[in-house]
Amino acid sequence: MRRPSPWNFKRPMFQVQPITALDTPGLHPYATLRRTLEHAQQGIFVAEGEKIVRRLLQSRFTVISLLVDERWLAEFRPLLETRPEPIIVHLAKKELLEALVGFDLFQGALAIGKIPAPSGLDAVLAAAPQPRLLVAVDKIGNAENLGTLVRNCVAFGTQALLVGETSGSPFLRRAVRNSMGAIFDLPVIEAANLVESLHDLRQRGIRCLAAHPSARGKTLAQADFTGDCCIIFGNEGSGISPEVLAACDEAVAIPMPPQVDSLNVAAAAAVFLYEASRQRGKME
């Protein structure tokens, strides 16, 4: 009886490399987790935690490597076997992982992914069904807030995120972590000049609405989110810059008692995006 050729079996693209020393080749990105600028220059990001690593493996993003406690290999193996690219799985005891990264790891699972090329506005609008819903951010530097805002965007059907030149990257480690991997499902447009980008949107018939706590005469319930629109959010300290605010069609506020100045930007985004979804009939 003829035996089947071993070449008929698909070989896994991932390679397991047990590590016993901190100077093992390929571990440098994990030893430099706090060097965010260095990672950005290399075009890579870090996924931290079991759920986020799992969602990265399920995504269209390119995965470079994993650094995991031994117990996670069996959990991730089915997903690793479906990946088309070669992936190095660095395997080590949790204690060694923590010595490498320099802080406690609750779950002992990390991964390095490749930041995708920014989405183009034309491609996003062509693929997005109407009415379109976009979000833009101005001067948001807190990674945790930005990550949670990304999670809210995906939860309420936002079709793209415009990141202004004064905002941080949604691919920072803490932003990816707080998004719970939602960043893998949200096209990101890098706006070299947010004011010009908003003017471009308005010329395309997309209304730009500023989430602005001092807005007069227009509250959230009075605003119209049923057509194509982009909602702009700023940071808690100074809000949206005057230049960006002037580039919007109108400002909208969440009504609150006088003793409360404003909400955290991620909380405000959840309120605004829920209202937009409700008006579009998606929350019924």
C-alpha positions as CSV (number, residue, x, y, z in Angstrom):
1,M,0.0,0.0,0.0
2,R,1.4,3.4,-1.0
3,R,1.9,5.8,1.8
4,P,0.7,9.4,1.3
5,S,3.4,11.8,0.6
6,P,4.3,14.1,3.5
7,W,4.1,17.0,1.1
8,N,0.4,16.5,1.0
9,F,0.1,17.9,4.5
10,K,0.1,21.6,5.2
11,R,2.9,22.5,7.4
12,P,2.2,25.1,10.1
13,M,3.7,28.5,9.4
14,F,4.5,29.2,13.0
15,Q,7.6,28.2,14.8
16,V,7.9,27.6,18.5
17,Q,11.1,28.8,20.2
18,P,11.5,28.0,23.9
19,I,13.5,30.8,25.6
20,T,15.7,30.4,28.6
21,A,17.7,33.7,28.4
22,L,16.6,37.3,28.0
23,D,19.0,38.0,25.1
24,T,17.3,35.5,22.8
25,P,17.1,37.1,19.3
26,G,13.7,38.5,18.4
27,L,12.8,39.6,22.0
28,H,13.9,43.2,21.7
29,P,10.4,44.6,21.0
30,Y,9.1,42.9,24.2
31,A,12.0,44.3,26.3
32,T,11.3,47.9,25.0
33,L,7.5,48.1,25.6
34,R,7.8,51.6,27.1
35,R,9.7,52.9,24.0
36,T,6.6,53.8,22.1
37,L,8.4,56.1,19.6
38,E,10.8,53.3,18.7
39,H,7.9,50.9,18.1
40,A,6.1,53.5,15.9
41,Q,9.3,54.0,13.8
42,Q,9.5,50.2,13.3
43,G,5.8,50.1,12.3
44,I,4.9,47.6,15.0
45,F,2.5,47.5,18.0
46,V,2.0,45.3,21.0
47,A,-1.1,43.3,21.9
48,E,-1.3,42.5,25.6
49,G,-3.5,39.9,27.2
50,E,-5.2,36.7,26.2
51,K,-8.3,38.2,24.6
52,I,-6.4,40.8,22.6
53,V,-3.8,38.3,21.4
54,R,-6.6,36.0,20.3
55,R,-8.4,38.8,18.5
56,L,-5.2,39.8,16.7
57,L,-4.7,36.2,15.5
58,Q,-8.3,36.3,14.2
59,S,-7.8,39.6,12.4
60,R,-6.5,40.6,9.0
61,F,-3.4,42.2,10.6
62,T,0.0,40.8,10.1
63,V,1.4,39.0,13.2
64,I,5.1,39.0,13.7
65,S,5.6,37.0,16.9
66,L,4.1,35.9,20.2
67,L,5.6,35.8,23.7
68,V,3.5,33.5,25.9
69,D,3.5,31.4,28.9
70,E,3.6,27.7,28.1
71,R,0.0,27.2,29.0
72,W,-1.2,29.4,26.1
73,L,0.4,27.5,23.3
74,A,-2.4,24.9,23.1
75,E,-5.0,27.6,23.3
76,F,-3.6,29.6,20.4
77,R,-2.5,26.7,18.3
78,P,-5.7,26.4,16.2
79,L,-5.6,30.1,15.3
80,L,-1.8,29.9,14.6
81,E,-2.4,27.1,12.2
82,T,-4.7,29.2,10.1
83,R,-2.3,32.1,9.8
84,P,-0.7,32.6,6.3
85,E,2.5,34.4,7.5
86,P,5.4,32.9,9.4
87,I,5.1,33.6,13.1
88,I,7.6,33.0,15.9
89,V,6.1,31.8,19.2
90,H,8.5,32.6,22.0
91,L,7.7,30.3,24.9
92,A,8.8,30.9,28.5
93,K,7.8,30.6,32.1
94,K,5.7,33.6,33.3
95,E,8.5,34.6,35.7
96,L,10.9,35.0,32.8
97,L,8.4,36.9,30.7
98,E,7.9,39.4,33.6
99,A,11.7,39.8,34.0
100,L,11.9,40.6,30.2
101,V,9.1,43.2,30.0
102,G,9.8,44.7,33.4
103,F,6.4,44.5,35.0
104,D,3.8,42.0,36.2
105,L,1.8,40.2,33.6
106,F,-1.6,39.0,34.7
107,Q,-2.1,36.5,31.9
108,G,1.4,36.0,30.4
109,A,0.4,36.6,26.7
110,L,1.8,39.2,24.4
111,A,2.1,39.6,20.6
112,I,3.8,41.9,18.1
113,G,1.8,43.0,15.1
114,K,2.5,45.2,12.2
115,I,0.7,48.5,12.0
116,P,-1.2,48.5,8.7
117,A,-1.0,51.3,6.2
118,P,-3.4,54.1,7.0
119,S,-6.8,53.9,5.3
120,G,-7.6,56.4,2.6
121,L,-10.7,58.6,2.9
122,D,-11.8,57.8,-0.6
123,A,-11.6,54.0,0.0
124,V,-13.4,54.3,3.4
125,L,-16.3,56.3,2.0
126,A,-16.6,54.0,-1.0
127,A,-16.9,50.9,1.2
128,A,-19.1,52.5,3.9
129,P,-22.8,52.1,3.6
130,Q,-24.9,55.2,4.0
131,P,-25.6,57.0,6.2
132,R,-21.9,57.2,7.1
133,L,-20.7,57.7,10.6
134,L,-17.1,58.9,11.2
135,V,-15.3,60.0,14.3
136,A,-12.3,62.4,14.5
137,V,-10.1,63.1,17.5
138,D,-8.2,66.3,18.3
139,K,-5.5,66.6,21.0
140,I,-6.3,63.3,22.7
141,G,-2.9,62.1,24.0
142,N,-4.1,59.7,26.8
143,A,-3.7,56.2,25.4
144,E,-6.3,54.7,27.7
145,N,-8.9,57.2,26.7
146,L,-8.2,56.8,23.1
147,G,-8.4,53.0,23.3
148,T,-11.7,53.1,25.1
149,L,-13.0,55.6,22.5
150,V,-12.0,53.2,19.8
151,R,-14.0,50.4,21.5
152,N,-17.0,52.7,21.6
153,C,-16.6,53.5,18.0
154,V,-16.8,49.8,17.0
155,A,-19.6,49.1,19.4
156,F,-21.8,51.8,17.9
157,G,-21.1,51.3,14.2
158,T,-18.5,54.0,13.4
159,Q,-16.9,53.3,10.0
160,A,-13.6,55.1,10.4
161,L,-11.5,57.1,12.9
162,L,-9.7,60.2,11.8
163,V,-6.7,60.8,14.0
164,G,-5.6,64.5,14.0
165,E,-2.0,65.5,14.0
166,T,-2.2,66.5,17.7
167,S,-3.5,63.2,18.9
168,G,-1.7,60.0,20.0
169,S,-1.7,56.8,18.0
170,P,-4.5,54.2,18.6
171,F,-1.7,51.6,18.2
172,L,0.0,52.4,21.4
173,R,0.2,49.4,23.7
174,R,-2.3,50.8,26.3
175,A,-4.6,52.1,23.6
176,V,-4.7,48.6,22.0
177,R,-5.3,47.1,25.4
178,N,-8.1,49.4,26.3
179,S,-9.8,49.0,23.0
180,M,-9.9,45.2,23.8
181,G,-8.7,44.6,20.2
182,A,-11.5,46.7,18.7
183,I,-8.8,48.6,16.8
184,F,-8.4,45.6,14.6
185,D,-11.9,46.3,13.2
186,L,-11.7,50.0,12.7
187,P,-10.1,51.7,9.7
188,V,-7.8,54.5,10.8
189,I,-7.2,57.6,8.7
190,E,-4.2,59.7,9.7
191,A,-5.1,63.4,9.2
192,A,-1.9,65.4,8.5
193,N,-4.1,68.5,9.1
194,L,-7.4,67.9,10.8
195,V,-8.8,71.3,9.9
196,E,-8.2,70.6,6.2
197,S,-9.6,67.1,6.5
198,L,-12.8,68.5,8.1
199,H,-13.2,71.0,5.2
200,D,-12.8,68.0,2.8
201,L,-15.5,66.1,4.6
202,R,-17.9,69.0,4.4
203,Q,-17.3,69.5,0.7
204,R,-18.3,65.8,0.3
205,G,-21.6,66.5,2.1
206,I,-20.5,65.0,5.4
207,R,-21.6,67.2,8.4
208,C,-19.0,67.8,11.0
209,L,-20.4,68.0,14.6
210,A,-18.1,69.1,17.4
211,A,-18.7,67.5,20.8
212,H,-18.2,70.7,22.8
213,P,-19.4,71.1,26.4
214,S,-19.9,74.8,26.1
215,A,-22.1,74.6,23.1
216,R,-25.0,77.1,23.2
217,G,-28.5,76.4,22.0
218,K,-27.8,72.9,20.7
219,T,-28.1,69.8,22.9
220,L,-27.4,66.2,22.0
221,A,-31.1,65.4,21.7
222,Q,-31.6,68.3,19.3
223,A,-28.8,67.4,17.0
224,D,-29.4,65.4,13.8
225,F,-27.2,62.4,13.3
226,T,-29.4,60.7,10.7
227,G,-27.4,61.7,7.7
228,D,-23.7,61.4,6.8
229,C,-21.7,62.9,9.7
230,C,-18.4,63.1,11.5
231,I,-18.3,63.7,15.3
232,I,-15.2,65.4,16.6
233,F,-13.9,64.8,20.2
234,G,-11.2,66.8,22.0
235,N,-9.4,66.2,25.3
236,E,-10.9,66.9,28.7
237,G,-8.5,69.7,29.7
238,S,-8.9,72.2,26.8
239,G,-11.5,70.5,24.6
240,I,-11.4,71.0,20.8
241,S,-9.0,73.6,19.6
242,P,-10.5,76.8,18.3
243,E,-9.3,76.1,14.7
244,V,-10.9,72.7,14.6
245,L,-14.1,74.0,16.2
246,A,-14.4,76.7,13.6
247,A,-14.0,74.1,10.9
248,C,-17.1,72.2,12.1
249,D,-20.7,72.8,11.0
250,E,-22.0,73.1,14.6
251,A,-21.2,72.3,18.2
252,V,-23.3,69.9,20.3
253,A,-23.3,69.5,24.1
254,I,-24.4,66.8,26.5
255,P,-26.7,68.7,29.0
256,M,-25.4,68.4,32.5
257,P,-25.9,70.1,35.9
258,P,-23.7,73.2,36.5
259,Q,-21.5,71.5,39.1
260,V,-20.2,69.1,36.4
261,D,-17.9,70.6,33.8
262,S,-17.7,67.7,31.3
263,L,-17.4,63.9,31.0
264,N,-14.3,61.9,30.3
265,V,-13.9,61.9,26.6
266,A,-14.4,58.1,26.3
267,A,-17.7,58.4,28.3
268,A,-18.8,61.4,26.2
269,A,-18.1,59.4,23.0
270,A,-20.2,56.5,24.2
271,V,-23.1,58.9,24.9
272,F,-22.8,60.7,21.5
273,L,-22.4,57.4,19.5
274,Y,-25.3,55.8,21.3
275,E,-27.5,58.7,20.3
276,A,-26.3,58.6,16.7
277,S,-27.1,54.9,16.6
278,R,-30.5,55.4,18.2
279,Q,-31.5,58.0,15.7
280,R,-30.5,55.7,12.9
281,G,-32.7,53.0,14.3
282,K,-29.9,50.6,15.3
283,M,-30.7,50.6,19.1
284,E,-34.3,49.4,18.8
